[in-house]
Amino acid sequence: MRQFRFLAVVACILALAGCKNNSKRTLLPNVSGKAGEVLVVIEREQWEGNLGVAIRGALASDTPYLAQREPLYALSNVPPGSFTNMFKMHRNLLLVNIDPQNATNGVVYKNNVWAQPQAVVQINAADQAQARSLFEEAAPVVAEYFEQSERDRIIANAKLYEERALQAPVKQVTGGILHFPSGYRCRKLTDDFTWIADEKQYTNQTVLVYSYDATGVPEIDFAPESIIETRNRIMQANVPGTVDGSYMTTSTAQEPSFRSLRYHGRDFVETRGFWEVHGDFMGGPFVSHSFYSPDGKKMIVLEAFVFAPRYDKRQYLRQVESLLYSFEWADQTENTNLKK
């Protein structure tokens, strides 16, 4: 049975992660570490015990909808006594502070503490049992906080090296824009569909943007069956495979998942699944955002997918999925530019 759920708490943390404290940015060094890494500062016995098991279970679990097993994050750990300045520069930090003398206990989220752009989560607890309980309760928010921080870094890089000409095809279809870094090109454009991709010899990162008439009834427009049926129809018409008569569709081997989110004031339904090519042997992960146009007359879909048969795909998907979060309505962008 398909999953359809609303994560209000995740929406809150998306907003938190997207609002960085810039007061210290210019005074801080750049972060270190690879994308998708989290450094856990924790005593060895805690890391090897139930608390460590809980952390690894939440942050290093398998990424869904990938052909091979790949963890959400690559975790490494260091004890507090060895947490020197070198480690303090890491991009993503999870600090475990267990002390019976803590004034307050809970989970704290911080930005740009020792470097920028940095994401820091600190668990303050009186003992290991409380630390584990606090983490397990906050685990979905912690994971989303690190994820959105990774997205924000990718979006900042896209804006720094932006292919500004690609704003036009997205605006034509949606009335808004996306920010694409150098390397992306527009492959196809119609009144209601555009195909923008970064295609290399062995990897393909693609964003598909399309719109269609809405019924105006959210229970119908955002129903999982409606989203998938419409996706399959539009993919068949616009995304052919390499073999004559082949086309992209949604795999039925793994049921897609759905959740409602709110980001920067925009409500959307996120769909995750596995695409395949009817009539050919190709497939990979995809994620899409479905939402109303400002007047409610159109459904707009932003979709990211990856094809990289020779490589691990988590980071490729993270990179292209992050671009969906850069969406802005054109009038918002124009107002921002006027204020500069």
Secondary structure, 3 states (H helix, E strand, C coil): CCEEEECHHHHHHHHHHHCCCCCCHHHCCECECCCCEEEEECCHHHHHCHHHHHHHHHHCCECCCCCCCCECCEEEEECHHHCCHHHHCECEEEEEEECCCCCCCEEEEEECCCCECCEEEEEEECCHHHHHHHHHHHHHHHHHHHHHHHHHHHHHHHHHCECHHHHHHHHHHHCEECCCECCCEEEEECCCEEEEEEECCCCEEEEEEEEEECCCCHHHHCCHHHHHHHHHHHHHHHCECCCCCCEEEECCCCCCEEEEEEECCEEEEEEEEEEEEECCCCEEEEEEEEEECCCCCEEEEEEEEEECCCCCCHHHHHHHHHHHCCCEEHHHHHHHHHHC
